[in-house]
Amino acid sequence: MKLMMYIGNDLIEAIPLEEARIPKPGYVGQFKRNLKIKHRDLIRQHSKTPPEFLVVNPEKGALSAANN
């Protein structure tokens, strides 16, 4: 599984996730927070377009979208 961060149509970064830990509260959220901090300058440049996050299984396609 991967957590992918997009701004508009641009893929900013994709990070691997442990599939068994995804249902655990806060697991995905910690990565989203870290990505927002890491790319805060880029997010500011595109202030009208908030970042979007997508959890995907590369073998099966998109599973769920998690905004902000």
Secondary structure, DSSP 8 states (H G I E B T S, - for coil): -EEEEEETTEEEEEEE--GGGTTSTTHHHHHHHHHHHHTHHHHHHTTTS--EEEEEETTTEEEEEEE-
